[in-house]
């Protein structure tokens, strides 16, 4: 029987500045639904608490503000399998909220629940090309007021002091390695999704342990560009991108955030099944992206030369 883990349903943060983090998530495009919860279109999202909130799991003892990752599971049988496997060597609890909880081998607090994500009944971004015109006549490809909202929580990236040990733990939960950076760590996919990865593990010194970034899927590269541009215009600092990754093929744009980690927009990630053979690549810029663009303010021919950034 398979542990039908779909992916992260929500992330819980205990933050220093609730007001700044709240505004950031709203500006990023999530919707506030009450009690410190912020959702994408499918209901996946982020929960905010003040760092001293007694309801939070114990802090990890590093600078990270992530307190818990709660995974969505497809069925009750999978929850029972997870409970049976994890109970072999660690405490496992089932809360009044129905969430199964434990701590992984790196000290990250995990939760598992029957997923409450909703179906997103929206078309993907459409494009026209010779031989494959799939955007209707007179339908514009982009407009100033187009919607560009996060659709679904895509993945989370952990800094870990022992990526091999961390990988072995998640393999017990049915995660498989889809690709790997040598000396860094694996991209991992659970059994309930075909997304290239919902988890990426990065080897770092122990004092850095925590979350490096998380991201939500967008409807396509134009939505990534649009949402990212709007975030820049609101005064937030771009960290990396826009561009397109090699491993996973996803478009990306990363931003600094007051949550103590980077937050990304992504789109058009590769899908894999169990026949896929994981690639192994050296880390570095050549293998991190196919191309990387530099954001600048708008410019038109005939005007002043664009400023270098």
C-alpha positions as a Markdown table, in Angstrom:
| # | Residue | x | y | z |
|---|---|---|---|---|
| 1 | Unk | 0.0 | 0.0 | 0.0 |
| 2 | Unk | 1.3 | 3.5 | -0.9 |
| 3 | Unk | 1.7 | 6.4 | 1.4 |
| 4 | Unk | -0.3 | 8.8 | -0.8 |
| 5 | Unk | 1.3 | 12.1 | 0.3 |
| 6 | Unk | 0.4 | 14.8 | -2.2 |
| 7 | Unk | 2.6 | 17.7 | -1.0 |
| 8 | Unk | 2.6 | 20.5 | 1.5 |
| 9 | Unk | -0.8 | 21.8 | 2.4 |
| 10 | Unk | 0.5 | 24.6 | 4.5 |
| 11 | Unk | 3.6 | 26.0 | 6.3 |
| 12 | Unk | 3.5 | 27.5 | 9.8 |
| 13 | Unk | 5.8 | 30.4 | 10.7 |
| 14 | Unk | 6.4 | 31.9 | 14.1 |
| 15 | Unk | 7.6 | 35.4 | 13.1 |
| 16 | Unk | 9.0 | 38.5 | 14.7 |
| 17 | Unk | 6.9 | 41.1 | 12.8 |
| 18 | Unk | 3.4 | 39.9 | 12.2 |
| 19 | Unk | 2.3 | 43.1 | 10.5 |
| 20 | Unk | 5.1 | 43.1 | 7.9 |
| 21 | Unk | 4.7 | 39.4 | 7.2 |
| 22 | Unk | 0.9 | 39.7 | 6.8 |
| 23 | Unk | 1.4 | 42.6 | 4.4 |
| 24 | Unk | 4.0 | 40.6 | 2.5 |
| 25 | Unk | 1.8 | 37.6 | 2.0 |
| 26 | Unk | -1.1 | 39.8 | 0.8 |
| 27 | Unk | 1.1 | 41.6 | -1.6 |
| 28 | Unk | 2.5 | 38.3 | -2.8 |
| 29 | Unk | -1.0 | 37.4 | -3.8 |
| 30 | Unk | -2.4 | 35.1 | -1.1 |
| 31 | Unk | -5.8 | 35.7 | 0.4 |
| 32 | Unk | -6.3 | 36.3 | 4.2 |
| 33 | Unk | -9.0 | 33.8 | 5.5 |
| 34 | Unk | -8.8 | 34.6 | 9.2 |
| 35 | Unk | -6.8 | 33.5 | 12.2 |
| 36 | Unk | -3.5 | 34.2 | 10.6 |
| 37 | Unk | -4.1 | 31.9 | 7.6 |
| 38 | Unk | -3.3 | 32.9 | 4.0 |
| 39 | Unk | -4.4 | 30.8 | 1.0 |
| 40 | Unk | -3.7 | 30.3 | -2.6 |
| 41 | Unk | -6.5 | 29.5 | -5.0 |
| 42 | Unk | -6.6 | 25.8 | -4.1 |
| 43 | Unk | -6.6 | 26.4 | -0.3 |
| 44 | Unk | -2.9 | 25.5 | 0.3 |
| 45 | Unk | -1.0 | 28.3 | 2.1 |
| 46 | Unk | 0.8 | 29.8 | 5.0 |
| 47 | Unk | -0.2 | 30.2 | 8.6 |
| 48 | Unk | 1.4 | 33.0 | 10.6 |
| 49 | Unk | 1.8 | 33.3 | 14.4 |
| 50 | Unk | 4.0 | 35.5 | 16.6 |
| 51 | Unk | 7.2 | 33.7 | 17.5 |
| 52 | Unk | 6.2 | 33.5 | 21.2 |
| 53 | Unk | 2.8 | 31.9 | 20.5 |
| 54 | Unk | 2.5 | 28.9 | 22.9 |
| 55 | Unk | 0.6 | 26.9 | 20.3 |
| 56 | Unk | 3.6 | 26.7 | 18.0 |
| 57 | Unk | 6.0 | 23.7 | 17.9 |
| 58 | Unk | 9.3 | 24.3 | 19.6 |
| 59 | Unk | 11.7 | 26.6 | 17.7 |
| 60 | Unk | 14.6 | 24.8 | 16.0 |
| 61 | Unk | 17.3 | 26.9 | 17.8 |
| 62 | Unk | 18.5 | 28.6 | 14.6 |
| 63 | Unk | 17.5 | 31.8 | 12.8 |
| 64 | Unk | 14.7 | 30.0 | 10.9 |
| 65 | Unk | 11.1 | 31.2 | 11.5 |
| 66 | Unk | 9.5 | 28.0 | 10.1 |
| 67 | Unk | 7.8 | 26.0 | 12.8 |
| 68 | Unk | 5.9 | 23.3 | 11.0 |
| 69 | Unk | 5.3 | 21.8 | 7.5 |
| 70 | Unk | 1.9 | 20.1 | 7.2 |
| 71 | Unk | 1.5 | 17.7 | 4.3 |
| 72 | Unk | -1.7 | 16.8 | 2.6 |
| 73 | Unk | -2.5 | 13.1 | 2.3 |
| 74 | Unk | -4.9 | 11.5 | 0.0 |
| 75 | Unk | -6.7 | 9.1 | 2.4 |
| 76 | Unk | -7.0 | 7.7 | 5.9 |
| 77 | Unk | -5.2 | 4.5 | 5.0 |
| 78 | Unk | -2.1 | 6.6 | 4.1 |
| 79 | Unk | -2.3 | 8.4 | 7.5 |
| 80 | Unk | -2.3 | 5.0 | 9.2 |
| 81 | Unk | 0.7 | 3.8 | 7.2 |
| 82 | Unk | 2.6 | 7.0 | 8.1 |
| 83 | Unk | 1.7 | 6.6 | 11.8 |
| 84 | Unk | 2.8 | 3.0 | 11.8 |
| 85 | Unk | 6.1 | 3.8 | 10.1 |
| 86 | Unk | 7.0 | 6.8 | 12.2 |
| 87 | Unk | 6.0 | 5.2 | 15.5 |
| 88 | Unk | 8.8 | 2.7 | 15.1 |
| 89 | Unk | 11.4 | 5.1 | 16.3 |
| 90 | Unk | 9.8 | 8.5 | 17.4 |
| 91 | Unk | 6.8 | 9.9 | 19.2 |
| 92 | Unk | 3.7 | 10.4 | 17.0 |
| 93 | Unk | 0.6 | 12.3 | 18.1 |
| 94 | Unk | -2.8 | 12.9 | 16.6 |
| 95 | Unk | -4.2 | 16.3 | 17.6 |
| 96 | Unk | -7.8 | 17.4 | 18.1 |
| 97 | Unk | -7.4 | 19.0 | 14.6 |
| 98 | Unk | -6.9 | 15.5 | 13.2 |
| 99 | Unk | -3.3 | 16.2 | 12.2 |
| 100 | Unk | -0.7 | 13.4 | 12.7 |
| 101 | Unk | 2.5 | 15.0 | 14.0 |
| 102 | Unk | 6.1 | 14.0 | 14.5 |
| 103 | Unk | 9.7 | 15.4 | 14.2 |
| 104 | Unk | 11.9 | 14.4 | 11.3 |
| 105 | Unk | 15.6 | 13.3 | 11.7 |
| 106 | Unk | 16.8 | 16.9 | 11.2 |
| 107 | Unk | 14.4 | 18.4 | 13.8 |
| 108 | Unk | 11.7 | 19.8 | 11.5 |
| 109 | Unk | 8.2 | 19.5 | 12.8 |
| 110 | Unk | 5.9 | 17.7 | 10.4 |
| 111 | Unk | 2.2 | 17.3 | 10.2 |
| 112 | Unk | 0.0 | 15.0 | 8.0 |
| 113 | Unk | -3.7 | 15.4 | 7.4 |
| 114 | Unk | -6.3 | 14.4 | 4.8 |
| 115 | Unk | -5.6 | 17.1 | 2.2 |
| 116 | Unk | -8.1 | 20.0 | 2.1 |
| 117 | Unk | -6.9 | 21.5 | -1.1 |
| 118 | Unk | -9.6 | 22.4 | -3.7 |
| 119 | Unk | -9.6 | 21.8 | -7.4 |
| 120 | Unk | -8.5 | 24.9 | -9.4 |
| 121 | Unk | -10.7 | 25.0 | -12.5 |
| 122 | Unk | -8.7 | 27.5 | -14.5 |
| 123 | Unk | -6.9 | 27.2 | -17.8 |
| 124 | Unk | -3.2 | 27.2 | -18.1 |
| 125 | Unk | -1.5 | 30.1 | -19.8 |
| 126 | Unk | -2.2 | 29.9 | -23.5 |
| 127 | Unk | 0.3 | 30.8 | -26.3 |
| 128 | Unk | 0.2 | 31.0 | -30.0 |
| 129 | Unk | 2.9 | 29.6 | -32.2 |
| 130 | Unk | 3.1 | 28.5 | -35.9 |
| 131 | Unk | 1.7 | 25.0 | -36.0 |
| 132 | Unk | 0.0 | 25.3 | -32.6 |
| 133 | Unk | -2.2 | 28.3 | -32.2 |
| 134 | Unk | -4.2 | 27.8 | -29.0 |
| 135 | Unk | -5.1 | 31.3 | -27.9 |
| 136 | Unk | -8.4 | 32.4 | -29.4 |
| 137 | Unk | -8.5 | 35.1 | -32.1 |
| 138 | Unk | -8.8 | 38.6 | -30.5 |
| 139 | Unk | -8.0 | 37.2 | -27.1 |
| 140 | Unk | -5.1 | 39.2 | -25.7 |
| 141 | Unk | -2.1 | 37.4 | -24.3 |
| 142 | Unk | -1.5 | 39.9 | -21.5 |
| 143 | Unk | -3.2 | 42.9 | -20.1 |
| 144 | Unk | -2.4 | 45.5 | -17.4 |
| 145 | Unk | -5.1 | 44.2 | -15.1 |
| 146 | Unk | -4.7 | 40.5 | -15.7 |
| 147 | Unk | -5.0 | 38.2 | -12.7 |
| 148 | Unk | -1.7 | 36.6 | -11.6 |
| 149 | Unk | -2.5 | 34.8 | -8.4 |
| 150 | Unk | -0.7 | 31.8 | -6.7 |
| 151 | Unk | -2.6 | 28.6 | -7.5 |
| 152 | Unk | -1.0 | 26.0 | -5.3 |
| 153 | Unk | 1.8 | 25.6 | -2.8 |
| 154 | Unk | 4.5 | 24.0 | -4.9 |
| 155 | Unk | 7.5 | 23.1 | -2.7 |
| 156 | Unk | 9.7 | 23.9 | 0.3 |
| 157 | Unk | 13.5 | 23.8 | 0.5 |
| 158 | Unk | 15.3 | 22.9 | 3.7 |
| 159 | Unk | 18.8 | 23.7 | 4.8 |
| 160 | Unk | 20.0 | 20.5 | 6.5 |
| 161 | Unk | 23.2 | 19.5 | 8.2 |
| 162 | Unk | 23.1 | 15.9 | 6.8 |
| 163 | Unk | 21.3 | 15.6 | 3.5 |
| 164 | Unk | 21.9 | 11.9 | 3.2 |
| 165 | Unk | 20.2 | 11.2 | 6.5 |
| 166 | Unk | 17.4 | 13.6 | 5.7 |
| 167 | Unk | 16.9 | 11.9 | 2.3 |
| 168 | Unk | 16.7 | 8.5 | 4.0 |
| 169 | Unk | 14.0 | 9.7 | 6.4 |
| 170 | Unk | 11.8 | 11.0 | 3.6 |
| 171 | Unk | 12.4 | 7.9 | 1.6 |
| 172 | Unk | 10.6 | 6.0 | 4.4 |
| 173 | Unk | 7.6 | 8.2 | 3.7 |
| 174 | Unk | 7.6 | 7.2 | 0.0 |
| 175 | Unk | 9.5 | 10.2 | -1.4 |
| 176 | Unk | 11.8 | 9.4 | -4.3 |
| 177 | Unk | 14.7 | 11.4 | -5.7 |
| 178 | Unk | 14.0 | 12.9 | -9.1 |
| 179 | Unk | 17.3 | 14.7 | -9.6 |
| 180 | Unk | 20.4 | 15.5 | -7.5 |
| 181 | Unk | 23.1 | 18.1 | -7.1 |
| 182 | Unk | 26.4 | 16.4 | -6.1 |
| 183 | Unk | 27.4 | 17.3 | -2.6 |
| 184 | Unk | 24.3 | 19.4 | -2.1 |
| 185 | Unk | 21.3 | 17.1 | -1.9 |
| 186 | Unk | 18.2 | 15.7 | -3.7 |
| 187 | Unk | 15.0 | 17.0 | -5.2 |
| 188 | Unk | 12.3 | 14.7 | -3.9 |
| 189 | Unk | 8.7 | 13.8 | -5.0 |
| 190 | Unk | 6.2 | 12.0 | -2.8 |
| 191 | Unk | 3.9 | 9.3 | -4.2 |
| 192 | Unk | 0.8 | 11.4 | -4.5 |
| 193 | Unk | 2.1 | 13.9 | -7.1 |
| 194 | Unk | 4.0 | 13.9 | -10.3 |
| 195 | Unk | 5.5 | 17.3 | -9.7 |
| 196 | Unk | 9.3 | 17.2 | -10.2 |
| 197 | Unk | 9.7 | 18.0 | -6.5 |
| 198 | Unk | 7.8 | 19.2 | -3.4 |
| 199 | Unk | 11.0 | 19.0 | -1.3 |
| 200 | Unk | 14.6 | 20.0 | -2.0 |
| 201 | Unk | 17.3 | 19.3 | 0.6 |
| 202 | Unk | 20.5 | 21.4 | 0.7 |
| 203 | Unk | 23.5 | 20.4 | 2.7 |
| 204 | Unk | 24.6 | 23.3 | 5.0 |
| 205 | Unk | 26.4 | 23.8 | 8.4 |
| 206 | Unk | 24.2 | 23.0 | 11.4 |
| 207 | Unk | 23.7 | 26.7 | 12.4 |
| 208 | Unk | 21.9 | 27.4 | 9.1 |
| 209 | Unk | 19.3 | 24.6 | 9.5 |
| 210 | Unk | 15.9 | 25.8 | 8.5 |
| 211 | Unk | 13.9 | 26.8 | 5.4 |
| 212 | Unk | 15.6 | 28.4 | 2.4 |
| 213 | Unk | 12.5 | 29.2 | 0.4 |
| 214 | Unk | 9.0 | 28.1 | -0.5 |
| 215 | Unk | 7.0 | 28.8 | -3.6 |
| 216 | Unk | 3.6 | 28.6 | -5.2 |
| 217 | Unk | 2.7 | 27.5 | -8.7 |
| 218 | Unk | 1.5 | 30.2 | -11.1 |
| 219 | Unk | -0.5 | 29.7 | -14.3 |
| 220 | Unk | 2.5 | 30.2 | -16.6 |
| 221 | Unk | 5.6 | 32.3 | -17.2 |
| 222 | Unk | 3.6 | 35.5 | -18.0 |
| 223 | Unk | 2.0 | 35.2 | -14.6 |
| 224 | Unk | 5.4 | 34.8 | -12.9 |
| 225 | Unk | 6.6 | 37.9 | -14.7 |
| 226 | Unk | 3.4 | 39.9 | -13.9 |
| 227 | Unk | 3.2 | 38.9 | -10.2 |
| 228 | Unk | 7.0 | 39.5 | -9.8 |
| 229 | Unk | 6.8 | 42.9 | -11.5 |
| 230 | Unk | 3.9 | 43.9 | -9.3 |
| 231 | Unk | 5.9 | 42.8 | -6.2 |
| 232 | Unk | 8.9 | 44.9 | -7.3 |
| 233 | Unk | 6.6 | 47.9 | -7.8 |
| 234 | Unk | 5.4 | 47.5 | -4.2 |
| 235 | Unk | 9.0 | 47.9 | -3.0 |
| 236 | Unk | 10.1 | 44.4 | -2.4 |
| 237 | Unk | 13.6 | 43.3 | -3.3 |
| 238 | Unk | 14.2 | 40.7 | -6.1 |
| 239 | Unk | 16.7 | 38.1 | -5.0 |
| 240 | Unk | 17.1 | 35.8 | -8.0 |
| 241 | Unk | 15.4 | 35.8 | -11.4 |
| 242 | Unk | 13.3 | 35.8 | -13.4 |
| 243 | Unk | 14.7 | 32.8 | -15.2 |
| 244 | Unk | 14.1 | 29.1 | -15.9 |
| 245 | Unk | 15.7 | 26.3 | -14.0 |
| 246 | Unk | 17.3 | 23.3 | -15.6 |
| 247 | Unk | 16.3 | 20.6 | -13.1 |
| 248 | Unk | 12.5 | 20.7 | -13.0 |
| 249 | Unk | 12.3 | 23.1 | -15.9 |
| 250 | Unk | 10.3 | 25.5 | -13.8 |
| 251 | Unk | 10.2 | 29.3 | -14.4 |
| 252 | Unk | 11.2 | 31.1 | -11.3 |
| 253 | Unk | 11.5 | 34.5 | -9.6 |
| 254 | Unk | 12.7 | 34.7 | -5.9 |
| 255 | Unk | 12.2 | 37.6 | -3.5 |
| 256 | Unk | 13.5 | 38.5 | -0.1 |
| 257 | Unk | 10.9 | 38.4 | 2.6 |
| 258 | Unk | 10.3 | 39.3 | 6.3 |
| 259 | Unk | 9.6 | 35.6 | 7.0 |
| 260 | Unk | 13.4 | 35.0 | 7.3 |
| 261 | Unk | 13.5 | 33.1 | 4.0 |
| 262 | Unk | 13.1 | 33.7 | 0.3 |
| 263 | Unk | 9.7 | 33.3 | -1.4 |
| 264 | Unk | 9.4 | 32.3 | -5.0 |
| 265 | Unk | 6.9 | 32.3 | -7.8 |
| 266 | Unk | 7.2 | 29.3 | -10.2 |
| 267 | Unk | 5.4 | 27.9 | -13.2 |
| 268 | Unk | 5.5 | 25.0 | -15.7 |
| 269 | Unk | 7.4 | 22.4 | -13.6 |
| 270 | Unk | 8.2 | 19.0 | -15.1 |
| 271 | Unk | 6.0 | 16.0 | -14.2 |
| 272 | Unk | 7.6 | 12.6 | -13.6 |
| 273 | Unk | 6.3 | 9.1 | -12.9 |
| 274 | Unk | 8.1 | 6.1 | -11.5 |
| 275 | Unk | 9.8 | 5.3 | -14.8 |
| 276 | Unk | 11.9 | 8.5 | -14.6 |
| 277 | Unk | 15.6 | 8.1 | -13.9 |
| 278 | Unk | 17.1 | 10.7 | -11.7 |
| 279 | Unk | 19.9 | 12.9 | -13.1 |
| 280 | Unk | 23.0 | 13.8 | -11.2 |
| 281 | Unk | 24.5 | 17.2 | -11.8 |
| 282 | Unk | 27.4 | 19.3 | -10.4 |
| 283 | Unk | 26.1 | 22.3 | -8.5 |
| 284 | Unk | 26.7 | 25.8 | -9.8 |
| 285 | Unk | 25.3 | 28.5 | -12.1 |
| 286 | Unk | 25.6 | 26.5 | -15.3 |
| 287 | Unk | 23.3 | 23.8 | -13.9 |
| 288 | Unk | 21.0 | 26.0 | -11.8 |
| 289 | Unk | 19.3 | 27.7 | -14.8 |
| 290 | Unk | 19.0 | 27.6 | -18.5 |
| 291 | Unk | 18.9 | 31.4 | -18.5 |
| 292 | Unk | 18.6 | 34.3 | -16.1 |
| 293 | Unk | 17.0 | 37.6 | -16.8 |
| 294 | Unk | 17.6 | 40.9 | -15.1 |
| 295 | Unk | 14.7 | 43.0 | -14.1 |
| 296 | Unk | 14.8 | 46.7 | -14.9 |
| 297 | Unk | 12.4 | 49.6 | -15.1 |
| 298 | Unk | 10.4 | 50.0 | -18.3 |
| 299 | Unk | 12.3 | 51.4 | -21.3 |
| 300 | Unk | 11.5 | 52.2 | -24.9 |
| 301 | Unk | 13.8 | 52.7 | -27.9 |
| 302 | Unk | 14.6 | 56.4 | -28.5 |
| 303 | Unk | 14.7 | 57.1 | -24.8 |
| 304 | Unk | 17.7 | 57.3 | -22.5 |
| 305 | Unk | 19.9 | 54.2 | -22.3 |
| 306 | Unk | 18.6 | 51.7 | -19.7 |
| 307 | Unk | 20.4 | 51.9 | -16.4 |
| 308 | Unk | 22.6 | 48.9 | -15.5 |
| 309 | Unk | 21.6 | 47.1 | -12.3 |
